[in-house]
Amino acid sequence: MSKTRFILLCCMVLLALACRRDQDQNPQQKESTEWISRPDGFQNKYALDQLVILSRHNIRSPMVSNNSVLTRLANSGYQWFPWTGTPSTLTPKGARLEAQMGGFFREWLTRNDLISSYSDNPYAFRFYANAKQRCQVTAREFADALLPGQEARVEMNVAFDMMDPVFNPQITKLSDSFVSRAQQEIQDRFGNLDDGISDGFAMLEKVIDITNSPAYPDTTSFAQFPSSVSFKLNAEPSMSGGLKMACTVSDALSLQYYEEPDVLKAGFGHSLTFDDWTTVASVKEWYGDILFTAPSVAVNVAHPLLLTILSEIQNENRVFSFLCGHDSNVASVLASLGAEEVNLHDTIEKHTPIGCKLVFEFFKGADGAEYADMLMVYASAAQIRAESALTYDNPPMAVKIKLQGLKENADGLYSLSDVEQRLSEAICSYDAL
């Protein structure tokens, strides 16, 4: 061997040893399975074992047609967004957004080695939605993106476009004592129903230019019609008065903000800030909170859904459950479980954003114990408006939901038994109504 070749060989050996030593000192990290902020070392201590999701449907058209109260209350020269389909149905954009969310969850489950469970046992995955079109199509889009090509079944347990009792937020126990207690709870929390949302009323009246609407001067403001809540057996809690009218407008404007690319046009030519849009949406959230989150009302209307959630958690063969309903379902479940109130960030809907997912996470601990967590997962307003792809580089928002009175461990997790006990207590509260 020549001296030159010997020196070259020695250099190559030394270089290889240096590279190996560098790899030993800086081992390549396994692709992260977490996109949520967790304490250091979390992945070494806990393995994701199951997800149970309660989802709100994605973007729909308004509950009423453009030629109804929306036209009567808004300036005669204003044109509402040209919604396709019939009122209250999922829009094409809503379907696309839900597919984006389903694709993200596929990435999440794949990184946690859960997606392959479907091939081993399709019954490990359950997709169940209210029979309303907006819920069924939301679940279908999510399932197809989560499990492409698998044609996973989406359950519908009543006739299409009817309300499934599991997702129907109706009063199924009614007595004089219940009504008295529920009304007092609403009064204690919300006070005068109209005064508490006066800023929202003012914003809506400005945006729709109510003084130049066909309803004027008979309707000069929403507050001129006092609002009240009433209850009827086997029916949803109902609202009468100006807040109900304002909710219809707030709902339509919020949906228009999501769908209309031109934000100035979405606000009928008004240059609204993000905070202004939040005020617009606050009216419909105030309306929903009043109707569905008083403690006695929440455990009444959420009872069948709470039973379903607990059953899914305790199903040893289940890996993934997707239950699709409405904002009233999410709000009443949260209230019945004693969840701490959160004001979500980067969204104009602060409590139950469009398409949001209340996610129950379940973990197997390295210590042999079982743990649980709750998250609110949702696309930000910017992601919705831009139809951004949801990936680990651009994930949806995730906010931890805490339950009053339950103690977390050092890593921010609850004992699974404590969460199951809280669900059982909420279910038993129904019997005491």
N, C-alpha and C positions, 0 to 999 in steps of 0.2 A: 504494500500500500504506500502510495506516495505521501510525502510529508504534508502536501497541500490538502489531499483528500482526508488524511487523518485529522488535521486541524478542523476541517469543515464538519466532519462527523462529530467531533467533540463539541463543537458549537451547537449542532442540532440536538445532541443529547442534553446539553445544559439548558437549551431553550425549552425543550419538552419538560424537563424537571421543574423549571421555573413556572411554566404554565400550569403544571399539575399542582404545585405548591400554592399558586394563586387561587386555583379552583377550590382547594381544600380550605383555604382561609376565607374565601368568599363563595360558598356553594350557591349554585343557581336556585333561586327561590321558586317553589311550586306556585303555579298560577293561583292567585288569591281566589278563595271561594266566597269571600265577603265583600259586599259593596256598602255595608252599613258600618258606621263607626263602632268599633268594639275595643275592649281593653286588650293590651298586649298579651299574646299567648292564648287568646280565646279559641283559635282554631285547634290548638293542641289539647284543649280541655273538653270541647263539646263538638258533637257531630249532629248536623241537622237530620232529623228523623221523619218529620211529618209537617205538612202545612195544611191548615184549614182556612179558607178565604171566604169572607162575606163581601161581595162586590156590589157596588152601585152600577147600574147600566151606564153606557157611554152617551155621547151627545145625541139628543133626540130633538125633534121639532117641538115647538110650544104645545101646551096642552089644549089650546084653543086655536082656531083658524085666524088668519090675518084680518078677516072681515068681521070679527066679533068685537069683544071689549077692547082689543088692542087698537083697532082702528078708531073706535069711538072716543078713546081717551087721549089719543096722540094728535098732534098738529095735522090738519087735513092734508098738508103738502108732504108729509113724511111717508116714505115707503119702507116697509119692513123687509127683512131679508126674504128672498123668494124660496121658501122652504119646499123641498120635494117630499112627496108622499103625504099621507094623512097626518093630522095632529097626533103628537105624542109618540111617533115612531122613530126608531133609530135612523140617523142620517147616514149617507155614504161616508162622510168624514168620521162620524162616530164609529163606524165599522172599521175603518182603516186604523184609527187610533187604538182600538181595542186589539187589533192584530199586532200592533207595535208592542203593546203591553204583554200580550201572550208570548211574543218572541223574546222579550226580556226575561220573563219567568222561565222560559225554556233554557236560556243561558244560565240563569241562577240555579235551576234544578240540575242541569248537566254538570256544573262545577261542583255540586254537592253529591254527585253520583246517585241522584234520585230519579232522573228521567228514564233510565233503563228499566226501572221497576215496572213500567207499563207493559213492556214486551214480555216480562215474566208473568205478569198478572194484570190484565186490563181492569179488573175490578178494584185494583189498588188506587185507581184514579176515578173520581166521581165529578160529573158536571151536572148541576141541577139548577134550573132557573124558573122563575115565575113564568106563566104562560103568556104574558104580554110580549108583543113583538120586540120591543126594545130590550127586554131581558133575554129572550131566547136568542136573538141575533148577536147580542153582546157575548153570551156564553159560547155560541157557535164560533164566532171569530176568535175568541180567546183559545178555545180548545184546538182549533185547526192550526193556530200559530204555535201553540205549546207542543202539539203532537202532529206535525205535518204528515199528511198521507195516511193517517191512522183512522180517520173518520170516527173519532170517539163519540160515543152517544151522549147527547144532551137531554136530560130527563125533562119531560113536561107531563105533569100528573093531573092536569085538568084540561078542558077544551081550550084550544088556542084563543088567545086574547081575553080569557077569563082570569080572574084573580085566584091564584092558588092560596088556600087557607094558610099555608106555611109562611107565605110572603105578604099576606094581606094584613096591614096594620090596623085591625079592627078591634073594637071593644067586644070581648066575648063574656065578660062578667060585669053586670051592671046592677047597682043598688043605690039607694039614696045616700048611704054612707060613703060609697065609692065616689059619687059625684061631688059630694061635699068636700071630701078629702082632696080630690084631684083639683077642684077649683081653688081650694086654699093653697095648694102647692104652686099652682100657676100664679096666683096673686103674690105669694111670697117671693117668688123668683123673678117675675117679670113686671110686677106692678101694673100700672095703666098700660094696656097693650099698645096703644097708639103713641103715647108720650115717649115710650122707650125706644121708638124707632123714628122719631120726628126728623132726624137728619136724613135718614133714608127716604122718607116721604118727600122732603124738600128736593133732594137730588133727582128723584124720579120725575117729579112735577116739572123741574127745570129741563130735563133731557127730552121729555115727550112734549114739552111746551103745552101744558094742559089748558092754559087760558085761550089757546087758539085751536082747541079740539072741538069736535061735534058735540061732546058731552057738556061743554061749558055754555051757559053759566049754571046749569043744574048741578054740575059737579065742579067745584072750584078747588077742592083739595081732598085727599084721601081721609084726612082726619075729621072731616065733617060728618062721617058715618062711623059712629062708635063701634068698636070691634068687641066681639065676645065669642066664647067657646062653648060648645054644647056636645053632649054625648048621647048616643043611641046604640042600643044593643045590636050587635052584628053589623056595625058600620064604623068607618073611620071617625075619629074625632073631627068635628067640623068647626069652621070659622065663619062668622058673618061680619059684615061691615067693611070699612075702608081698607083694612089690612088684607082682606082676601082679594080685593081688586088690585091693590098695590103689588101683591105677590105675583099675580098673573103678569103684570108689566115687568117686574123685576126678573122673573124667570125668563121671559122672552128676550129682554135686553141682554141678560147674561149669556144666553145661548147665541144671540146675534154677535156678541163679542167674540165668542169662540169660532163662529163660522165665517164671519165677514172679514176678508183679508185687510180691507181698508178700515183701520181703527177709527178714523174720523167719521167715516160713513156709518160705522157700527153705532156711534153715538149721535146719529142724526145731525152731524156737522159740528157738534160740541167737542172741543179739544179736552177730553177727559184724561186725567192722570190715572195711574194704576190705583191710587187710593180712592179716586172717584168711582172707579169701576168696582172696587171692593165695597164701597157704600151702596152702590146699585144692587149688588148681590146680597148685601146684608139683610135686605127686606125679606127676601124669600127664606133666608136662613132663620131669621127671627120668627117668621111664620111657622116654619117646620119645628123649631125648638119648642115653641109654645104648645103645639099640638101633640108632640110625641116624646118629650123628654122629662116631663114631670114624673117623679118616681113611680107613683101608682099607675099612671097611664103607661109608662114604659114597660113595666113587667106584665101589664095586661095585654098590650098589643104585640109584644115580642115573644110571648110565651111559646108558641109553636116553633119559632125559629131558634130559640134557646135550646129547646129539646133536641132539635136537629143538629145544632152545633155540638152539643155535648155527646150525642150519639156518634157523630163523626170522629170526635177526639178519642172516644173509647173503643172505636172499631179497630181492632188489632191488625186487620188486613189492609187498612187504608193508609196510603202514603200522601195523597193529595186530594183535597176536596175544594170544589169551586161552587159556591152558592151565589146566584145572581138575582138581586132584587132592586130595591130603591133606596133613596136617601133616608126615607122614614125608617127603613129596616136597620140601616147602619146606626142612625141616631138613637133609636129606641134600644138596640142591643147595648150600645155604649152606656147609655143612661142606666139601664137595668143592672149592669155589672158594676156600677159605681166608678166609672172611668173618670179620671181627672180631666177637666176641660182643657183643650189646647186650641190655640189660634195658629193654624197651619201657615207656613211661609210660602212665598212665591205662588200664591193662588188667590183669586178673588173670592173664592168660597172657602171660608176659614174652618168649617167643621166637617162637612161631607162633600168634598169636591166631586165634580162629574167624573164618572169612571173610577172612583177611588176604591181601594181594596183594604178592608180591615183584615189584617193577616195575623193569624195565631200560629206562631212558630213553636215547634217542639223539638227538644234536643235530648240526646243520650250523653250523659256526662262520663268522663273518664273515671269518675268515682263510682259509677254504677247507678247513679240517681237519674231521675228524669226531670227536665226543666221546661219552662215555657216563657214566652215573650209575646208581646202584642205590638204591632206596627200599623200605622196608617200609611199606605203606599199610594201615590197618585202622581200623575203628570203635572208639571208646573203649567201655569197659564201660558208662558212663553213656548213651552214644548207643545202644548195643544194648538196654539195659534199657528205655529210653524210646521206642525206635523213632524217634529223631529224624531229621528230614529232613536229608540231607547236601547242603549247598550251599556256595558260596564264603563265605557268612556263617557257616556251621557245618560246616567241612570235616572229613573224617576225619583221623586222626593220620597223620603222615608222618615217618619216621625214616630218616636216611641210613645206608646199609650200606656199610662200608668193607672193602676187600680188602687183606689183609696183603701188604706188599711192593710194592704198586703206588703210584706217585707221582701225586698230583693236581696240576692246574695251579692258578693263583692263584684261580680261580673255583670250585674244588672238583670239577672234572670229570676223568675219566680219558680218556686217548686210547682211541678205539674199538679200535684194533689191540691195545692192551694187554689189554683185556677179552676180546677174541676169543682172544688168546694164552693167557690164563688158562683159558678154557673148553677150549681145545685140549689144554692140559697136563693138566687133570682127566680129559679123555677118554682121553688116552694112558696115564694112570696105571692105567687099567683093564687095559690090555694087559700091564702089568708085574706084575699081581697073581699 
